[in-house]
Structures are given as C-alpha cells and as structure tokens.
C-alpha cells in the first residue's frame, strides 16, 4: 500500500501517504525506545535496521 500511495499523483493519495508515513515513524520510535515489552522493542529495532539498510543499498545503486 505504501509504495502505491507514494507513487500516486493523486492529491488525496499523497495526503494519505503523508499521514500514514508519520504514523509509522511515530509507532517505530515508540516501539524502539518507549516500551516495556522486550519482544516489541526487538521487532521494532529489527524493522528500523532493515529499512535503513535497504535505503543505503538503494542509494548506493542509484549513485553508481
């Protein structure tokens, strides 16, 4: 869903994308740092790490 919304030129889709992205960042930060649930924290940190690694790979490929 995120990929489709991000790629859309429709203003309503872009507004939804902006809201959805902000929500996912908020949830990731809370889950990484503000939780007493060890499993939730571990999974959130893994998600953030994998996302950042993927971005580095994309940027490396695009820069080549």
SEDRENGU-129653 format. One record per residue: x, y, z of N, C-alpha, C in turn; chain; residue in one letter. Coordinates in steps of 0.02 Angstrom, whole numbers, plus 32768, in hexadecimal, padded with zeros to 4 digits. Example, Ala and Ser with C-alpha at 12.3 -4.5 7.8 and 13.67 -1.06 7.14 Angstrom:
<dopa n_x="8294" n_y="7EE4" n_z="8186" ca_x="8267" ca_y="7F1F" ca_z="8186" c_x="8294" c_y="7F5B" c_z="8186" unit="A" code="A"/>
<dopa n_x="8282" n_y="7F90" n_z="8162" ca_x="82AC" ca_y="7FCB" ca_z="8165" c_x="8285" c_y="8002" c_z="818A" unit="A" code="S"/>
! end
This chain:
<dopa n_x="8029" n_y="7FC5" n_z="8000" ca_x="8000" ca_y="8000" ca_z="8000" c_x="802C" c_y="803F" c_z="8000" unit="A" code="X"/>
<dopa n_x="805F" n_y="803F" n_z="802A" ca_x="808A" ca_y="8079" ca_z="802E" c_x="80AB" c_y="808C" c_z="7FEC" unit="A" code="X"/>
<dopa n_x="80C2" n_y="805A" n_z="7FC8" ca_x="80E3" ca_y="8067" ca_z="7F88" c_x="80B2" c_y="8086" c_z="7F57" unit="A" code="X"/>
<dopa n_x="8075" n_y="806C" n_z="7F54" ca_x="8042" ca_y="8086" ca_z="7F26" c_x="802F" c_y="80CE" c_z="7F38" unit="A" code="X"/>
<dopa n_x="8026" n_y="80DB" n_z="7F78" ca_x="8014" ca_y="811F" ca_z="7F8E" c_x="804D" c_y="8150" c_z="7F7E" unit="A" code="X"/>
<dopa n_x="808A" n_y="813B" n_z="7F8D" ca_x="80C3" ca_y="8167" ca_z="7F81" c_x="80CA" c_y="8178" c_z="7F37" unit="A" code="X"/>
<dopa n_x="80BD" n_y="8148" n_z="7F0C" ca_x="80C5" ca_y="8152" ca_z="7EC4" c_x="808B" c_y="8178" c_z="7EA3" unit="A" code="X"/>
<dopa n_x="8053" n_y="817A" n_z="7EC6" ca_x="8017" ca_y="8199" ca_z="7EA9" c_x="801F" c_y="81E5" c_z="7EA1" unit="A" code="X"/>
<dopa n_x="8001" n_y="81FF" n_z="7E6C" ca_x="8000" ca_y="8248" ca_z="7E62" c_x="7FBF" c_y="8267" c_z="7E7B" unit="A" code="X"/>
<dopa n_x="7F92" n_y="823E" n_z="7E95" ca_x="7F52" ca_y="8255" ca_z="7EB0" c_x="7F5F" c_y="8279" c_z="7EF2" unit="A" code="X"/>
<dopa n_x="7F42" n_y="82B4" n_z="7EFA" ca_x="7F4D" ca_y="82DC" ca_z="7F37" c_x="7F33" c_y="82B8" c_z="7F75" unit="A" code="X"/>
<dopa n_x="7EFB" n_y="8297" n_z="7F70" ca_x="7EDF" ca_y="8272" ca_z="7FAA" c_x="7F0D" c_y="8238" c_z="7FBE" unit="A" code="X"/>
<dopa n_x="7F29" n_y="8216" n_z="7F8C" ca_x="7F58" ca_y="81E0" ca_z="7F9A" c_x="7F97" c_y="81FB" c_z="7FBB" unit="A" code="X"/>
<dopa n_x="7FB0" n_y="8234" n_z="7FA4" ca_x="7FEB" ca_y="8251" ca_z="7FC1" c_x="7FDF" c_y="8267" c_z="800A" unit="A" code="X"/>
<dopa n_x="7FA3" n_y="8281" n_z="8017" ca_x="7F91" ca_y="8295" ca_z="805C" c_x="7F8F" c_y="8257" c_z="8089" unit="A" code="X"/>
<dopa n_x="7F72" n_y="8221" n_z="806F" ca_x="7F6F" ca_y="81E3" ca_z="8095" c_x="7FB5" c_y="81C8" c_z="80A1" unit="A" code="X"/>
<dopa n_x="7FDF" n_y="81CB" n_z="806D" ca_x="8025" ca_y="81B4" ca_z="8073" c_x="8049" c_y="81DB" c_z="80AB" unit="A" code="X"/>
<dopa n_x="8041" n_y="821D" n_z="80AC" ca_x="8062" ca_y="8247" ca_z="80DE" c_x="804B" c_y="8234" c_z="8124" unit="A" code="X"/>
<dopa n_x="800A" n_y="822B" n_z="812D" ca_x="7FEF" ca_y="8218" ca_z="816E" c_x="8007" c_y="81D2" c_z="8183" unit="A" code="X"/>
<dopa n_x="8005" n_y="81A4" n_z="8154" ca_x="8018" ca_y="815E" ca_z="8162" c_x="8063" c_y="815B" c_z="8175" unit="A" code="X"/>
<dopa n_x="808B" n_y="817F" n_z="814F" ca_x="80D3" ca_y="817F" ca_z="815C" c_x="80E2" c_y="819B" c_z="81A1" unit="A" code="X"/>
<dopa n_x="80C3" n_y="81D3" n_z="81B2" ca_x="80CD" ca_y="81F2" ca_z="81F4" c_x="80B8" c_y="81C2" c_z="822B" unit="A" code="X"/>
<dopa n_x="8082" n_y="819E" n_z="8221" ca_x="806A" ca_y="816E" ca_z="8253" c_x="809C" c_y="8135" c_z="825B" unit="A" code="X"/>
<dopa n_x="80B7" n_y="811B" n_z="8224" ca_x="80E7" ca_y="80E4" ca_z="8229" c_x="8127" c_y="80F9" c_z="824C" unit="A" code="X"/>
<dopa n_x="813E" n_y="8136" n_z="8240" ca_x="8179" ca_y="8150" ca_z="8262" c_x="816C" c_y="8156" c_z="82AD" unit="A" code="X"/>
<dopa n_x="8132" n_y="8171" n_z="82BF" ca_x="811F" ca_y="8178" ca_z="8305" c_x="811D" c_y="8134" c_z="8328" unit="A" code="X"/>
<dopa n_x="80FE" n_y="8103" n_z="8309" ca_x="80F9" ca_y="80C0" ca_z="8326" c_x="813F" c_y="80A0" c_z="832D" unit="A" code="X"/>
<dopa n_x="8168" n_y="80A9" n_z="82FA" ca_x="81AC" ca_y="808B" ca_z="82FC" c_x="81D5" c_y="80A9" c_z="8335" unit="A" code="X"/>
<dopa n_x="81D2" n_y="80EB" n_z="833C" ca_x="81F8" ca_y="810B" ca_z="8372" c_x="81E0" c_y="80F4" c_z="83B6" unit="A" code="X"/>
<dopa n_x="819F" n_y="80F4" n_z="83C0" ca_x="8183" ca_y="80DE" ca_z="8400" c_x="8196" c_y="8096" c_z="840E" unit="A" code="X"/>
<dopa n_x="8192" n_y="806C" n_z="83DB" ca_x="81A0" ca_y="8025" ca_z="83E5" c_x="81EA" c_y="8018" c_z="83F0" unit="A" code="X"/>
<dopa n_x="8215" n_y="8041" n_z="83D2" ca_x="825D" ca_y="8038" ca_z="83DB" c_x="8275" c_y="8050" c_z="841F" unit="A" code="X"/>
<dopa n_x="8256" n_y="8084" n_z="8439" ca_x="8273" ca_y="80A5" ca_z="8474" c_x="8244" c_y="80AB" c_z="84B0" unit="A" code="X"/>
<dopa n_x="8202" n_y="80AB" n_z="84A5" ca_x="81D3" ca_y="80BA" ca_z="84DC" c_x="81A3" c_y="8080" c_z="84E5" unit="A" code="X"/>
<dopa n_x="81BF" n_y="8046" n_z="84F8" ca_x="8195" ca_y="800C" ca_z="8504" c_x="81B6" c_y="7FDF" c_z="8538" unit="A" code="X"/>
<dopa n_x="818E" n_y="7FBE" n_z="855E" ca_x="81A8" ca_y="7F8D" ca_z="858F" c_x="81A6" c_y="7F46" c_z="8572" unit="A" code="X"/>
<dopa n_x="818C" n_y="7F40" n_z="8535" ca_x="8185" ca_y="7EFF" ca_z="8514" c_x="81C4" c_y="7EF0" c_z="84EC" unit="A" code="X"/>
<dopa n_x="81ED" n_y="7EC3" n_z="8504" ca_x="822D" ca_y="7EB3" ca_z="84E4" c_x="8224" c_y="7E99" c_z="849C" unit="A" code="X"/>
<dopa n_x="81F1" n_y="7E71" n_z="8491" ca_x="81E5" ca_y="7E56" ca_z="844E" c_x="81D2" c_y="7E8E" c_z="841E" unit="A" code="X"/>
<dopa n_x="81A6" n_y="7EBA" n_z="8433" ca_x="8192" ca_y="7EF2" ca_z="840A" c_x="81CE" c_y="7F1D" c_z="83F9" unit="A" code="X"/>
<dopa n_x="81F8" n_y="7F2B" n_z="842A" ca_x="8233" ca_y="7F54" ca_z="841F" c_x="8263" c_y="7F32" c_z="83EE" unit="A" code="X"/>
<dopa n_x="826E" n_y="7EF2" n_z="83F6" ca_x="829B" ca_y="7ECD" ca_z="83CA" c_x="8282" c_y="7ECE" c_z="8382" unit="A" code="X"/>
<dopa n_x="8242" n_y="7EC1" n_z="837A" ca_x="8225" ca_y="7EBF" ca_z="8336" c_x="8227" c_y="7F05" c_z="8316" unit="A" code="X"/>
<dopa n_x="8218" n_y="7F39" n_z="833C" ca_x="821A" ca_y="7F7D" ca_z="8321" c_x="8260" c_y="7F90" c_z="830C" unit="A" code="X"/>
<dopa n_x="8290" n_y="7F7F" n_z="8335" ca_x="82D6" ca_y="7F90" ca_z="8324" c_x="82EE" c_y="7F69" c_z="82E7" unit="A" code="X"/>
<dopa n_x="82D8" n_y="7F2B" n_z="82E0" ca_x="82E9" ca_y="7F04" ca_z="82A5" c_x="82CA" c_y="7F24" c_z="8267" unit="A" code="X"/>
<dopa n_x="828B" n_y="7F39" n_z="826C" ca_x="8269" ca_y="7F59" ca_z="8234" c_x="828D" c_y="7F99" c_z="821E" unit="A" code="X"/>
<dopa n_x="829E" n_y="7FC2" n_z="824F" ca_x="82C1" ca_y="8001" ca_z="823F" c_x="8305" c_y="7FF3" c_z="8220" unit="A" code="X"/>
<dopa n_x="832A" n_y="7FC3" n_z="823B" ca_x="836B" ca_y="7FB2" ca_z="8220" c_x="8366" c_y="7F99" c_z="81D8" unit="A" code="X"/>
<dopa n_x="8337" n_y="7F6C" n_z="81CB" ca_x="832F" ca_y="7F52" ca_z="8187" c_x="8319" c_y="7F89" c_z="8157" unit="A" code="X"/>
<dopa n_x="82F0" n_y="7FB6" n_z="816D" ca_x="82DA" ca_y="7FEE" ca_z="8143" c_x="8315" c_y="801A" c_z="8131" unit="A" code="X"/>
<dopa n_x="833E" n_y="802B" n_z="8162" ca_x="8377" ca_y="8056" ca_z="8155" c_x="83AB" c_y="8034" c_z="8128" unit="A" code="X"/>
<dopa n_x="83B6" n_y="7FF4" n_z="8133" ca_x="83E5" ca_y="7FCE" ca_z="8109" c_x="83CC" c_y="7FCE" c_z="80C1" unit="A" code="X"/>
<dopa n_x="838B" n_y="7FC4" n_z="80B8" ca_x="836D" ca_y="7FC5" ca_z="8075" c_x="8376" c_y="8008" c_z="8053" unit="A" code="X"/>
<dopa n_x="836E" n_y="803E" n_z="8079" ca_x="8377" ca_y="8081" ca_z="805D" c_x="83BF" c_y="808D" c_z="8048" unit="A" code="X"/>
<dopa n_x="83EE" n_y="8076" n_z="8070" ca_x="8434" ca_y="807E" ca_z="805F" c_x="8443" c_y="8058" c_z="801E" unit="A" code="X"/>
<dopa n_x="8429" n_y="801B" n_z="8018" ca_x="8433" ca_y="7FF4" ca_z="7FDA" c_x="8417" c_y="8018" c_z="7F9E" unit="A" code="X"/>
<dopa n_x="83D9" n_y="8032" n_z="7FA4" ca_x="83BB" ca_y="8056" ca_z="7F6B" c_x="83E4" c_y="8093" c_z="7F58" unit="A" code="X"/>
<dopa n_x="83FB" n_y="80B8" n_z="7F89" ca_x="8421" ca_y="80F5" ca_z="7F7A" c_x="8464" c_y="80E2" c_z="7F5B" unit="A" code="X"/>
<dopa n_x="8483" n_y="80AD" n_z="7F72" ca_x="84C2" ca_y="8097" ca_z="7F55" c_x="84B9" c_y="8083" c_z="7F0C" unit="A" code="X"/>
<dopa n_x="8483" n_y="8060" n_z="7EFD" ca_x="8476" ca_y="804C" ca_z="7EB9" c_x="8466" c_y="8088" c_z="7E8E" unit="A" code="X"/>
<dopa n_x="843E" n_y="80B7" n_z="7EA8" ca_x="842C" ca_y="80F2" ca_z="7E81" c_x="8469" c_y="811F" c_z="7E74" unit="A" code="X"/>
<dopa n_x="8498" n_y="811F" n_z="7EA2" ca_x="84D2" ca_y="814B" ca_z="7E9B" c_x="8504" c_y="812E" c_z="7E68" unit="A" code="X"/>
<dopa n_x="8501" n_y="80EE" n_z="7E5C" ca_x="8531" ca_y="80CD" ca_z="7E2F" c_x="8527" c_y="80E0" c_z="7DE7" unit="A" code="X"/>
! end
